[in-house]
Amino acid sequence: MTGREQIAIVRHVSLSTLTKRIKHHQGLPEVVPRLVFIQLRYMGMSVVKAAESIGVSGQTGYNWQERWNADGLEGLAPRYAGGRPAKLTADQKAALLERLRENDHWTTVEAQQLIQSQFGVTYSLDQVRRILKSFGMHFGKPYPRDYRRPGDAEAQFKKNFRG
């Protein structure tokens, strides 16, 4: 075969070491299929067939092999980059967190309205939930309070309880 298939796999580690790394991998789970791909390449399978057996495209297989050849195991780690920039800056998020700490209870709608009024940024309720969760805040149902309950209910209960 001609073309890119002629690119040889660089053997940074032995096949047994690679197998052990696959079996006992403790890092990012995305790395395991990439290691299996490299293992298949070590065993002589073509790039396209090894990629298909993992369930990725041939081009992805070539990309993984190039990264393996250049950087070894570190090259197989995912490279997350980019994405849409945040609407709120880090300083604005810090100011929002301070403002949220002024009150004990916030609904998501109230937090959404606060963000809109303070910073002029509109977020969906789902995104507001993610922001609040990143601040360490949690959802909780409010404890129901009976308006008829007397102020000394615990004392009355202890006095009247026969147990």
N, C-alpha and C positions, 0 to 999 in steps of 0.2 A: 504494500500500500504506500502511497506517496503523500506528501503534505505534512501536516502537523503530527500525524501518528508516529513519525520518526523521532519525536522528542522522547528521550529516554528518561526514566524515573531515577532520580538521585537517591541512593540508599544512605540516608542520614543515620538510620538505626537498623539493627538486624530485624528479620521477620519475627523472631520470637519476642524481641522487645516490643515491637509494634503490636503483636497479639496481646501481650500483657497489658499494654497501655489501653487497648480497646476494652479488655475484660475488667480492668480496675480503674477506669477513668473517673476522676472526681471533679473535673472542671465543668465548663459549659457543655450542656448536652448536645449542642449543635456540632461539636467537634467529632463525636463518635462516628457518624456516617462518613465524614471526611477521612477519618482514620481507616475505616473499613474500605473506602475507595482506594486509598494508598496501599492497603494490604492486598487488594485484588490486583493492583498494578504490579506490586512486587511479585505476585504469583504468575505474571505474564499475560493477564487479560488486557485487551485493548482499552484505550481511554473511553471510547464510546460505549463499549459493552459493560465496563465497570461502572460507568455513570448510570447507564440504564438499569443495572441491577440494584443500584442504590435508590433509583427513582428520581434522578435529576437529568438535566439535558447534557448532551455531549460537550457543549460550550462551557457549562459549569464544571464539568470534569477537567477540561483543559485549564480552566482558571485555577482550580484547586491544585492541579499538578504543577503549574507554574509557580504558585505560591509555596508549595512544598519544596520544589527544587531550589527556590531562592532563599527561603527562610526556615525550612524544616518544620518542626512541630508548631512553632510560634506563628508560622504563616497560615496555618489552618484555622486559627482563631477568627471568629467573625469580626469584621471591621465595620462597626456601626458608625455611620457618619451622616451628617447633614440632617435633613428633616426640616420641617417648617420652623422658623424662629418663634419663640414664645411671644405671646401678646403682652404679657407682663414681664418687666425686667426683674432681676433678682432683688433690687432695692424696693420695687413696688410690691413684690411678694412679701418681703420682710415687713413693710408697712401694713399690708393687708393682715398678716398674722398678728401684729400688735393690735390692730383694730378689732380683730375677731376675738382676741383674748379679753377684751373689755366686757364681754357678755358671756355668760355660761352656756346659753343655749342658742343655737342658730339653726334655722331651717335652710335647706339648700336654696330655696327661693329668696330668702332674706340675704344670704351670702351673695347670690347672683346679683341682686339689686344693689348691694353694697359695692361690689366690684364695678358695676355699671356707673353708679353715682360718683364714686371716688376716683376711678381711673378712666372712665369713658370706654371701657372694653366690654364687649358682649361675649359671654360664654354660654354654651348650652348647659343645662342642668347636669348632664353627665360629666362634662368637663369640670364643672364646679365641684362635683363629688370627688373627682380625681385630685383636684387641688387641695381640698380639705383633707383627704386621706394622706396626701404627701406631707401635710402639716402635722400628722399624727392624730387627727380628729376622727372620731368614730360615730357611726350612726347608732342611735339609741331611741327607743320609744320612751316618751315621758311617763313617769310613774303617775297613775291616776290618783287624784286627790278628791275625796268626797267633801263637798262644801259643808255638809252637816256634821262632820267629825269634830268633836270637841278638842280644844287645845291640849287637854291633859288625858287624852285617850289611853295612853300606855299606863298611866297611874290607875285609872279606873279599871282597866283590864286586869291589872295585877291584884287590885283590891277585890274584884268580883270573881276571879278565877279560883276554882276549887280543884286543885290537882295534886 
